[in-house]
């Protein structure tokens, strides 16, 4: 990489780390600054990378880039159609909100392109994933300290202290989702660094396990513990459920498909469940999360009514929706009886995307998610390289966790969590090219050594 390209990569990493710090990016002035920064970085990258590098990046990220680009184009049509009588059926009922969402979508395209440009080898992949994980650690540590120390108001933006950890996010469930994504990445990265040896015995496996506490893996393992503590302290029912479901599925996939399993794998999986879920999380309030799950009652919740009313609206305009971002203003027209809480989101991303973008727009985004899930799962079951295998598993877990969590909440309405999920999707579709690159390097090394 040239000096200018390295500068772009560093700026990209700083942006990734910074994303959740100001209120999860969930304020107009914050996401506007983020959009400007990404646009400037794209502009700088146009002069820093060659046309061949750009073409390669577009091709490598195509399974996420093209669906998101088409969705953005569709949102543009929704916004512009209100000016054309012939296209009224596609027109947004709230062009102002659709314009805001359109700008966000464009910035997400920039993020996809930048990731594909910057991550061209496994070293850069590890750096990016590590930055994401330690951004999660900072959020988890900050959120836990506030709750455990009863610090009110918060030092950042002077927000009122809630009994549930929210970090620098405004909403505790957004922090829970953010931690879930990074916990999955951390678990996958930890799996990629397990010792592989055909001469392991139980004693050696235990020695190597404790030796990890003197290495980078010790930091990574401690990072997972901190994020688990914070996740439990969010008291997020589905956030915790989504992570532990993803962890269980990931562990099962490891046991079923991991070829030539290192003995340390069993110790790692056991330690995750025993240390994190039974000991650490119990100390910091897992019982309160269980209590919230048990006490959840449809009679006490109105979210099911929101889903019901939103479905009634969707049936009336299923294919095109009412316009990106329109739920905030349009949903109020479809409330059939009193709900005493103002719902600006559906608390179900599937419902909200169908409401706003219809089957057409939702299907486009679904293609990107399903493609990333399929590619990462295929990489996991077919590749023998520990790093590719571990990161592929992390992507599978993160996508499954997100698909679970968004069924009852709206984490994708927070720009920071959306960006981290998009980064995960892009990482998933970049894995085949990174794997092929490592194969070529090994062949080249073998040829050089033989000569």
C-alpha positions as CSV (number, residue, x, y, z in Angstrom):
1,X,0.0,0.0,0.0
2,X,1.2,3.5,-0.7
3,X,1.5,6.1,2.0
4,X,-1.8,7.7,0.9
5,X,-3.6,4.3,0.9
6,X,-2.3,3.6,4.4
7,X,-3.6,7.0,5.5
8,X,-7.0,6.1,4.1
9,X,-7.0,2.8,5.9
10,X,-6.1,4.4,9.2
11,X,-8.8,7.0,8.7
12,X,-11.3,4.2,8.0
13,X,-10.3,2.4,11.2
14,X,-10.6,5.5,13.2
15,X,-14.1,6.0,11.8
16,X,-15.1,2.4,12.6
17,X,-13.9,2.7,16.2
18,X,-15.5,6.1,16.6
19,X,-19.0,5.2,15.2
20,X,-20.8,4.3,18.4
21,X,-19.2,6.9,20.6
22,X,-21.6,9.9,20.0
23,X,-25.0,8.4,21.0
24,X,-24.7,5.4,18.6
25,X,-24.8,7.9,15.7
26,X,-28.5,8.2,16.3
27,X,-29.0,12.0,16.0
28,X,-29.3,14.0,12.8
29,X,-26.2,16.1,13.4
30,X,-24.2,13.0,14.1
31,X,-25.2,10.9,11.2
32,X,-24.9,13.9,8.9
33,X,-21.2,14.3,10.0
34,X,-20.7,10.6,9.5
35,X,-22.1,10.9,5.9
36,X,-19.9,13.8,5.2
37,X,-16.8,12.0,6.5
38,X,-17.5,8.8,4.4
39,X,-18.1,11.0,1.3
40,X,-14.8,12.7,1.9
41,X,-13.0,9.4,2.4
42,X,-14.5,8.0,-0.8
43,X,-13.4,11.1,-2.6
44,X,-9.8,10.7,-1.2
45,X,-9.9,7.0,-2.1
46,X,-10.7,7.9,-5.8
47,X,-7.3,9.5,-6.0
48,X,-5.5,7.0,-3.8
49,X,-6.5,3.7,-5.4
50,X,-6.2,2.6,-9.0
51,X,-9.1,1.9,-11.3
52,X,-8.1,-1.8,-11.2
53,X,-8.3,-1.8,-7.4
54,X,-11.7,-0.1,-7.6
55,X,-13.0,-2.7,-10.1
56,X,-11.7,-5.5,-7.9
57,X,-13.3,-4.0,-4.8
58,X,-16.7,-3.7,-6.6
59,X,-16.5,-7.3,-7.8
60,X,-15.5,-8.7,-4.4
61,X,-18.3,-6.9,-2.6
62,X,-21.0,-7.4,-5.3
63,X,-23.3,-9.7,-3.3
64,X,-23.8,-6.9,-0.7
65,X,-23.1,-3.8,-2.9
66,X,-25.6,-4.4,-5.7
67,X,-28.6,-5.3,-3.5
68,X,-27.9,-2.2,-1.2
69,X,-27.4,0.0,-4.3
70,X,-30.7,-1.2,-5.8
71,X,-32.4,-0.6,-2.6
72,X,-31.0,2.9,-2.5
73,X,-32.1,3.5,-6.1
74,X,-35.6,2.2,-5.1
75,X,-35.7,4.7,-2.2
76,X,-34.7,7.5,-4.7
77,X,-37.6,6.5,-6.9
78,X,-39.9,6.6,-3.8
79,X,-38.7,10.1,-3.0
80,X,-38.8,11.5,-6.5
81,X,-42.1,9.9,-7.5
82,X,-44.3,12.4,-5.6
83,X,-43.4,14.9,-8.3
84,X,-44.6,12.6,-11.1
85,X,-48.4,11.9,-11.1
86,X,-47.9,8.7,-13.2
87,X,-45.7,7.2,-10.5
88,X,-48.0,8.0,-7.5
89,X,-48.2,4.3,-6.5
90,X,-44.4,4.4,-5.8
91,X,-44.4,7.8,-4.1
92,X,-43.4,8.2,-0.5
93,X,-46.1,9.6,1.8
94,X,-43.3,11.4,3.7
95,X,-40.7,12.6,1.2
96,X,-38.7,14.5,3.9
97,X,-38.1,11.3,5.9
98,X,-37.4,9.3,2.7
99,X,-34.7,11.8,1.7
100,X,-33.0,11.3,5.1
101,X,-33.1,7.6,4.7
102,X,-31.8,7.9,1.1
103,X,-28.7,9.8,2.3
104,X,-28.1,7.2,4.9
105,X,-28.3,4.5,2.3
106,X,-25.8,6.3,0.1
107,X,-23.4,6.5,3.0
108,X,-23.8,2.7,3.6
109,X,-22.8,2.2,-0.1
110,X,-19.7,4.2,0.6
111,X,-19.0,2.0,3.7
112,X,-19.3,-1.1,1.6
113,X,-16.9,0.2,-1.1
114,X,-14.4,1.4,1.5
115,X,-14.4,-1.9,3.3
116,X,-13.8,-3.8,0.0
117,X,-11.0,-1.4,-0.9
118,X,-9.2,-1.4,2.4
119,X,-9.4,-5.1,3.4
120,X,-7.4,-6.9,0.7
121,X,-5.5,-9.4,2.9
122,X,-5.9,-11.3,6.1
123,X,-3.7,-9.0,8.1
124,X,-6.0,-6.1,7.3
125,X,-9.0,-8.3,8.1
126,X,-7.7,-9.1,11.5
127,X,-7.0,-5.4,12.2
128,X,-10.5,-4.4,11.2
129,X,-12.2,-7.1,13.2
130,X,-10.0,-6.2,16.2
131,X,-10.9,-2.6,16.0
132,X,-14.6,-3.5,15.9
133,X,-14.2,-5.8,18.9
134,X,-12.4,-3.3,21.1
135,X,-14.9,-0.6,20.2
136,X,-17.4,-3.0,21.7
137,X,-15.2,-3.5,24.7
138,X,-15.1,0.3,25.3
139,X,-18.9,0.5,25.0
140,X,-19.3,-2.5,27.4
141,X,-16.8,-1.2,29.9
142,X,-18.3,2.3,29.9
143,X,-21.9,1.0,30.1
144,X,-21.1,-1.4,33.0
145,X,-19.1,1.2,35.0
146,X,-22.1,3.7,34.8
147,X,-24.6,1.1,36.1
148,X,-22.4,-0.5,38.7
149,X,-21.0,2.9,39.9
150,X,-24.5,4.5,39.8
151,X,-23.0,7.5,37.9
152,X,-25.9,9.9,37.2
153,X,-26.0,11.8,34.8
154,X,-23.6,10.2,32.4
155,X,-20.3,11.9,31.7
156,X,-20.9,11.9,27.9
157,X,-23.8,14.2,26.9
158,X,-25.2,14.2,30.5
159,X,-27.9,11.6,29.8
160,X,-30.0,10.4,32.8
161,X,-28.7,7.1,34.2
162,X,-30.9,4.1,33.5
163,X,-30.9,0.9,35.6
164,X,-29.9,-0.8,32.3
165,X,-26.5,-0.4,30.7
166,X,-26.7,1.6,27.5
167,X,-23.1,2.8,27.1
168,X,-22.9,5.9,24.9
169,X,-26.1,4.7,23.1
170,X,-29.4,6.3,23.9
171,X,-31.3,3.0,24.0
172,X,-30.1,-0.1,26.0
173,X,-31.3,-2.6,23.4
174,X,-29.1,-0.9,20.8
175,X,-26.1,-1.4,23.0
176,X,-27.2,-5.0,23.5
177,X,-27.3,-5.6,19.7
178,X,-23.9,-3.8,19.2
179,X,-22.3,-6.1,21.9
180,X,-23.9,-9.2,20.4
181,X,-22.3,-8.5,17.0
182,X,-18.9,-7.9,18.5
183,X,-19.1,-10.9,20.9
184,X,-19.7,-13.1,17.8
185,X,-16.7,-11.6,16.0
186,X,-14.6,-12.0,19.2
187,X,-15.6,-15.7,19.5
188,X,-14.8,-16.3,15.9
189,X,-11.4,-14.6,16.2
190,X,-10.6,-16.6,19.3
191,X,-11.5,-19.8,17.5
192,X,-9.1,-18.9,14.7
193,X,-6.2,-18.7,17.1
194,X,-6.6,-22.1,18.7
195,X,-3.6,-24.3,18.8
196,X,-3.6,-27.0,16.1
197,X,-1.4,-30.0,16.8
198,X,-1.7,-33.8,16.2
199,X,0.3,-34.5,19.3
200,X,-2.0,-32.9,21.9
201,X,-2.9,-34.7,25.1
202,X,-5.2,-33.3,27.8
203,X,-2.3,-32.0,29.9
204,X,-0.8,-30.1,27.0
205,X,-4.2,-28.7,26.0
206,X,-4.7,-27.4,29.5
207,X,-1.2,-25.9,29.6
208,X,-1.8,-24.2,26.2
209,X,-5.2,-22.9,27.4
210,X,-3.7,-21.2,30.4
211,X,-0.7,-20.0,28.3
212,X,-3.2,-17.9,26.3
213,X,-3.6,-15.6,29.3
214,X,-0.1,-14.3,28.5
215,X,-0.8,-13.5,24.9
216,X,-3.1,-11.4,22.6
217,X,-5.7,-14.2,23.2
218,X,-5.8,-13.2,26.8
219,X,-6.8,-9.6,25.9
220,X,-9.4,-11.1,23.5
221,X,-10.7,-13.5,26.1
222,X,-11.0,-10.6,28.7
223,X,-12.7,-8.5,26.0
224,X,-15.4,-11.2,25.7
225,X,-15.9,-11.3,29.5
226,X,-16.3,-7.5,29.7
227,X,-18.9,-7.5,26.8
228,X,-20.8,-10.4,28.3
229,X,-21.1,-8.6,31.6
230,X,-22.3,-5.4,29.8
231,X,-24.7,-7.4,27.7
232,X,-26.3,-8.9,30.9
233,X,-26.4,-5.5,32.5
234,X,-28.5,-4.1,29.5
235,X,-31.3,-6.4,30.8
236,X,-32.2,-6.8,27.2
237,X,-34.4,-9.9,26.9
238,X,-33.9,-10.5,23.2
239,X,-30.4,-9.1,23.1
240,X,-29.3,-11.8,25.5
241,X,-31.4,-14.4,23.9
242,X,-30.0,-13.6,20.4
243,X,-26.4,-13.8,21.6
244,X,-26.8,-17.1,23.5
245,X,-28.8,-18.6,20.7
246,X,-26.0,-17.5,18.2
247,X,-23.4,-18.9,20.6
248,X,-25.1,-22.2,20.9
249,X,-25.6,-22.5,17.2
250,X,-22.0,-21.5,16.6
251,X,-20.7,-24.1,19.1
252,X,-22.8,-26.8,17.6
253,X,-21.5,-25.9,14.1
254,X,-18.0,-26.2,15.4
255,X,-18.6,-29.6,16.9
256,X,-20.3,-30.8,13.7
257,X,-18.2,-29.3,10.9
258,X,-14.8,-28.4,12.3
259,X,-12.4,-30.9,10.7
260,X,-9.4,-32.1,12.8
261,X,-10.7,-30.3,15.9
262,X,-7.9,-29.2,18.2
263,X,-8.5,-30.4,21.8
264,X,-8.4,-26.8,23.0
265,X,-11.7,-26.2,21.1
266,X,-13.6,-28.2,23.7
267,X,-12.0,-26.3,26.5
268,X,-12.8,-23.0,24.8
269,X,-16.5,-23.8,24.2
270,X,-16.9,-25.1,27.8
271,X,-15.2,-22.0,29.2
272,X,-17.5,-19.7,27.3
273,X,-20.6,-21.3,28.7
274,X,-19.3,-22.1,32.2
275,X,-17.3,-18.9,32.9
276,X,-19.4,-16.4,31.0
277,X,-23.0,-17.6,31.3
278,X,-23.0,-19.4,34.6
279,X,-20.5,-17.4,36.7
280,X,-19.8,-13.9,35.3
281,X,-23.3,-13.2,34.1
282,X,-24.9,-14.6,37.3
283,X,-22.8,-12.2,39.4
284,X,-23.9,-9.3,37.3
285,X,-27.6,-9.9,37.0
286,X,-28.6,-12.8,34.7
287,X,-31.4,-13.6,37.1
288,X,-32.9,-10.1,36.4
289,X,-32.9,-10.9,32.7
290,X,-34.6,-14.2,33.3
291,X,-37.1,-12.4,35.5
292,X,-37.9,-9.9,32.8
293,X,-38.4,-12.8,30.4
294,X,-40.7,-14.7,32.7
295,X,-42.7,-11.6,33.6
296,X,-43.2,-10.6,29.9
297,X,-46.9,-10.5,29.3
298,X,-48.8,-9.6,26.1
299,X,-51.3,-7.9,28.3
300,X,-48.7,-5.5,29.6
301,X,-47.0,-5.0,26.2
302,X,-48.5,-3.0,23.3
303,X,-45.9,-4.0,20.8
304,X,-48.1,-6.8,19.5
305,X,-50.8,-4.2,18.8
306,X,-48.2,-2.2,16.9
307,X,-47.4,-5.2,14.7
308,X,-51.1,-6.0,14.2
309,X,-51.9,-2.4,13.1
310,X,-48.8,-2.2,10.9
311,X,-49.7,-5.5,9.2
312,X,-53.2,-4.0,8.4
313,X,-51.4,-1.1,6.7
314,X,-49.0,-3.4,4.9
315,X,-51.8,-5.4,3.4
316,X,-53.2,-2.3,1.7
317,X,-49.9,-1.5,0.0
318,X,-47.7,-4.7,0.2
319,X,-45.4,-4.4,-2.8
320,X,-44.2,-0.8,-2.7
321,X,-44.7,0.3,0.9
322,X,-45.2,3.9,2.1
323,X,-41.7,5.2,1.6
324,X,-38.4,4.8,3.5
325,X,-38.6,6.4,6.9
326,X,-42.3,6.9,6.7
327,X,-43.3,4.7,9.7
328,X,-42.7,7.6,12.1
329,X,-45.5,9.7,10.5
330,X,-47.7,7.3,8.6
331,X,-48.3,4.6,11.2
332,X,-50.4,6.9,13.4
333,X,-53.2,6.7,10.7
334,X,-53.6,3.0,11.2
335,X,-54.0,2.8,15.0
336,X,-57.5,1.4,15.6
337,X,-57.7,1.9,19.3
338,X,-55.7,3.8,21.9
339,X,-52.1,3.1,22.4
340,X,-50.7,5.3,25.1
341,X,-47.1,5.1,24.0
342,X,-45.9,6.9,20.8
343,X,-44.2,4.3,18.6
344,X,-41.8,5.9,16.1
345,X,-40.6,2.4,15.2
346,X,-42.3,-0.9,14.8
347,X,-40.1,-2.8,17.3
348,X,-39.8,-5.4,14.5
349,X,-37.5,-4.6,11.6
350,X,-39.2,-7.1,9.3
351,X,-42.5,-5.3,9.8
352,X,-41.0,-1.8,9.5
353,X,-39.1,-2.6,6.3
354,X,-42.3,-4.1,4.8
355,X,-44.3,-1.0,5.9
356,X,-41.8,1.5,4.5
357,X,-40.2,-0.3,1.5
358,X,-42.7,-3.1,0.7
359,X,-41.9,-6.5,-0.6
360,X,-39.7,-5.0,-3.3
361,X,-37.3,-3.1,-1.1
362,X,-37.3,-5.7,1.7
363,X,-36.4,-8.5,-0.8
364,X,-33.5,-6.5,-2.1
365,X,-32.0,-6.2,1.4
366,X,-32.8,-9.9,2.1
367,X,-30.7,-10.9,-0.9
368,X,-27.6,-9.2,0.7
369,X,-28.2,-10.9,4.1
370,X,-28.9,-14.3,2.7
371,X,-25.9,-14.1,0.3
372,X,-23.6,-13.2,3.1
373,X,-25.0,-15.9,5.4
374,X,-24.6,-18.5,2.6
375,X,-21.1,-17.5,1.6
376,X,-19.8,-17.4,5.2
377,X,-21.4,-20.8,6.0
378,X,-19.8,-22.3,2.9
379,X,-16.5,-20.8,3.8
380,X,-16.8,-22.3,7.3
381,X,-17.5,-25.8,6.2
382,X,-15.1,-26.0,3.3
383,X,-12.0,-24.0,4.4
384,X,-9.2,-25.4,6.5
385,X,-7.4,-22.1,7.2
386,X,-8.1,-21.3,10.9
387,X,-8.5,-17.6,10.4
388,X,-11.0,-17.9,7.4
389,X,-12.8,-20.6,9.3
390,X,-13.1,-18.6,12.5
391,X,-14.2,-15.3,10.9
392,X,-16.7,-17.2,8.7
393,X,-18.2,-18.7,11.8
394,X,-18.3,-15.3,13.5
395,X,-20.2,-13.9,10.5
396,X,-22.7,-16.8,10.6
397,X,-23.3,-16.3,14.3
398,X,-23.6,-12.5,14.0
399,X,-26.1,-12.7,11.1
400,X,-28.2,-15.3,13.0
401,X,-28.1,-13.2,16.1
402,X,-29.3,-10.1,14.2
403,X,-32.1,-12.0,12.5
404,X,-33.3,-13.1,15.9
405,X,-33.0,-9.7,17.6
406,X,-34.7,-7.7,14.9
407,X,-37.9,-9.7,15.2
408,X,-38.8,-7.8,18.4
409,X,-36.8,-4.6,18.2
410,X,-35.2,-2.0,15.9
411,X,-31.4,-2.1,16.2
412,X,-31.0,-1.3,12.5
413,X,-32.5,2.1,13.1
414,X,-29.3,3.1,15.0
415,X,-26.6,4.0,12.4
416,X,-23.7,2.6,14.5
417,X,-25.3,-0.9,14.7
418,X,-26.4,-0.8,11.1
419,X,-22.8,0.1,10.0
420,X,-21.4,-2.7,12.1
421,X,-23.9,-5.2,10.6
422,X,-23.0,-4.0,7.1
423,X,-19.3,-4.4,7.9
424,X,-20.1,-8.0,9.0
425,X,-21.9,-8.7,5.8
426,X,-19.1,-7.3,3.7
427,X,-16.5,-9.2,5.6
428,X,-18.5,-12.4,4.9
429,X,-18.6,-11.9,1.2
430,X,-14.9,-10.9,1.1
431,X,-13.8,-14.2,2.6
432,X,-13.6,-16.2,-0.6
433,X,-11.2,-13.8,-2.2
434,X,-9.1,-13.6,0.9
435,X,-9.0,-17.4,1.1
436,X,-7.9,-17.7,-2.5
437,X,-5.2,-15.1,-1.9
438,X,-3.7,-17.2,1.0
439,X,-3.7,-20.3,-1.2
440,X,-1.8,-18.4,-3.9
441,X,0.8,-17.2,-1.3
442,X,1.2,-20.8,0.0
443,X,1.8,-22.1,-3.5
444,X,4.2,-19.4,-4.3
445,X,6.1,-20.1,-1.0
446,X,6.2,-23.8,-1.8
447,X,7.6,-23.1,-5.3
448,X,10.2,-20.7,-4.0
449,X,11.3,-23.2,-1.3
450,X,11.6,-26.0,-3.8
451,X,13.8,-24.0,-6.1
